[in-house]
Every structure is written in C-alpha cells, then in structure tokens.
Amino acid sequence: MLLLKLFIFFSFFSSTFSHDPHPLPRPLIIQYPEGIETHFHEFDDELKSQCTSWRFAVEANNLSPWKTIPEECLGYIKDYMTGRGYEMDLERVSKEAGVYANTLELSRDGKDVWIFDIDETLLSNLPYYVEHGYGLEIFDPIEFDKWVQRGTAPAIEPSLQLYEKVLDLGFKIFLLTGRNEQHRLITIENLTKAGFRRWDKLILRGREHHGKLATVFKSEKRSEMVEEGYRILGNSGDQWSDLLGAAASSRSFKLPNPMYYIP
Amino acid sequence: MLLLKLFIFFSFFSSTFSHDPHPLPRPLIIQYPEGIETHFHEFDDELKSQCTSWRFAVEANNLSPWKTIPEECLGYIKDYMTGRGYEMDLERVSKEAGVYANTLELSRDGKDVWIFDIDETLLSNLPYYVEHGYGLEIFDPIEFDKWVQRGTAPAIEPSLQLYEKVLDLGFKIFLLTGRNEQHRLITIENLTKAGFRRWDKLILRGREHHGKLATVFKSEKRSEMVEEGYRILGNSGDQWSDLLGAAASSRSFKLPNPMYYIP
C-alpha cells in the first residue's frame, strides 16, 4: 500500500516536471487528486472488513475445510495475531471459561473433567507460524515436527491461568491432542517448562488412530471417558474438531485461531 | 468525541489570547499538545477491538447467556448492523452454505431436508431493533409481539437466495421457529410477502412446548424428523440454540446476530 502511494506520488511529481512550463513553482505543493486519500482508506476499510468477515466465518465454523488463509488477508492476520486482537480474544475466552467453572458444583468423586487441547490452546506455535506466513504457506508436517521436537513452544498465558483455576477447583484435567504418540516425551517436557504443572491424562494420537479425522479421534476418546464414568464439564480447544462430535462437553470454549484448520 | 476535540481546541485558543503578549503571531498555527490525536485514536481503537472481541465471543458461542449488549458497544453494534459488516457476513454464510449444498448428492426420495430458522435468519427484525437500542434494551415480549403482528419484517436477501437455491436443488425445506403457534397466520403472510415461496413444514412453538429452552424444543423437533426418516443435511440459524443439541445437522450455518441471545 505504501509502495502504491509512493508510486502515485512520484507519478504526479514526474508529470509536473515534464509538462509544466514552470517546473518548480513556489510554493512547491504537490497535491493528490481530490479524494485519493479517501479512496485508499475505503480500499483499506473494505479489505479489513472482508478479512474480519472471513475470520468470523472461521470462528463460527461456517467455512468448508480450508488449507491456507486468503492471500489478501495476510497483513490483517499478522496484525491480529501479533497485536492486541488475539491477546484480547484469548483473555476473554479464558475469563468466560473461568466464570463458568466457578458456577459448577463438583461432586468430589474424582469424575469431573476439564479437557484441554494442546496446540494453540495451552501452547502457542506462533513463533513457528511467524516464520511460515501465518497460515499462508501450505502446512508442512516435516517442518512442523522439527519445531515440535524443539520443545520451546511458549504457554498461552490466559490458558495457563484457566488451567491453574480449574486445577484448584478440583477438576481432573485431561489433555487430548492430535500430536502423535512419538512426541509424548517432548510434549511433557515442553508443557512442564511452560508452567503446566500437572494433569491426569495425556492422550496423544497412537498408531491405531492415524488417518482418522480429528473430530472422530477426539469423539472416540471422549466417549471412552464417558464410558469410564467421567463427566466432561468443560472443553477448551482452538479447533471445532476439538469440541464437536460425540460425548461433547456440557460447555465448550473455542479459542481463536485464524491460521489453520484441522477437520 | 468531536465536541471534546472542539472544546480542547478552543481552550488552547482562548489561552493563546489571554496570556500571550503577541495574541496573533504569524503564521497562526494552533497545535494540539503532542500526541493528543493519537490518544483519541488509541481510545477508539481499543474500544472497537474490545467490541469486536465481544462479538467474536458471541459468534463462537463462548459467552454465558446474556440479556443485553455491552453498553459501551452500542455505537459499534449500530455501525455493524447498519453498515457493510453485517451484510458482508450474511452474504458469506449464504455463499458458503450454497457451495456446500451444491456438493451434496441428494437421494431424491423426498427425505433430504434443509432447516431454516425464521427470525434473523429468513426475516429481519432490524427495523424493530433500530427502535429498541440494537439489543441494549431488555427484550420486551409484548412490544416485540406487536411488531411480529404487523407482518412487515423484510427478507434477509442473502438467505432468500440460499432458500431459492436449496429449493431448486430439491431439498425439502422445514422452517423451525421459536415463534408461538398463535403467530402462524401472520408468519405465513409475512414470509410470503417477503418472497419465500414454499416450504414443506412450518413448525412453531405450540402450547406443549412453552417454557422449554429453544435448544430443547428444537432438538426434540429435529429428533422427530429423524425418526420419520428425514436426513437433516443443512441447518441455518442465527442462534446456537438453532443448531446445537440432539439430531444436529450434517452441517450447520451460523448467521451473525450480536443483538440478542436465545438459550
């Protein structure tokens, strides 16, 4: 955008030079054609509205499976993810979940469960996505696995606060993640380093679940919990595939994620 | 905001007059204290971000039941509802639903169903809410009933386009609404006037369903459809209580509605 403005600016400048019999009139004032700034703003505003609308469609689960973010929304999503927007949304969902958790009367039989997803729910892969176009690049599982193996994903702070709260309230915490079983050790190491101090189950995707949609895998795992007598009272995840399907939680909390989609 | 700016502007002006030995220096340039414009923008931007975040929480179903919109977001929601934002979101959800409908192979046995909610899905009550603070006033069922009885709610155009499309594709259309049975005739009249040309069932809330949550009422009605052998392939509604619960549709489409919440 800045480049375009500069280009137009210099175009007028050069036309001033080449055709005007008084190439440098005093005072030297070079004006945009009337209203051109307004047009830029309108274009910016329209694009911003379109990208906000796309993001809402993501968060309301209205979109068909998508593989990359819209190219024209790259700047918008970068601003959202690295600015106040993402942080604010994370804080709000954590707060709402906490308010809900507080209202529940737990039965103290060790069967009240809160489920957390891991990636973009407890741990942030934003440092990876900053280097990979915020979801503009097609997902590269090999590169992403390398990042996971570093075990340096930071905590999502508002989620850590919720985590502490539901632990203190007496919930059992089950971590249910699409990460592969082979990443168990590094995942434990990363979670611990990021401040997540204890959990009751860490369920990763074993060999027998390869190739299943996340919705199916997670629904099966939740159904097993229910069969074992657990009550799933809360569920936090950044993907609708964390939340929808069989044995859904009494209440689900959708964390924002405009960077990728897992069916 | 403008008044405040003018006030500050004239405050500086008058102080220039009263204390300066050269009341009208040349050139006459009156400056805001450094950064004051930036502060105004920051305040505006922060509020806008907060209200966008609230709207995101509504659309992702993260909020506890709420009765009125946040007071500070009135201007934001008014702008959204009457500007391009709402329109854009309606168009997107209609388009996405249409794309999905096109991909389905219907079985031509008359059992493929698309469910539509009515208020804020097919018909717009925006003219009513414009007069009632865009959701800032507590819902008044008597006043709202009077509005419904006028039968003048306009069509939501993108929904009408989707409606036509799914009809043409051969779906059965079931209208499932929380409106009371006593409004059946005026509802038919209003729908017809707004251009909705035919449907296969119009299910309103009868006396036996009074006092039930919308989620329960609608889940029961969907379950009956499934028992009768219908396949619910699509469901369009502006409330999560239109979409969640038993016998959920294969895919659901959440229309935007930041003005009110029905549990």
Interface residues (C-beta under 8 A of the other chain):
Chain A: E46 S49 Q50 T52 S53 W54 R55 F56 A57 E59 A60 N61 N62 L63 S64 R84 G85 M88 D89 R92 V93 E96 A97 V99 Y100 S252 F253 K254 P256
Chain B: E46 S49 Q50 T52 S53 W54 R55 F56 A57 E59 A60 N61 N62 L63 S64 R84 G85 M88 D89 R92 V93 E96 A97 V99 Y100 S252 F253 K254 P256
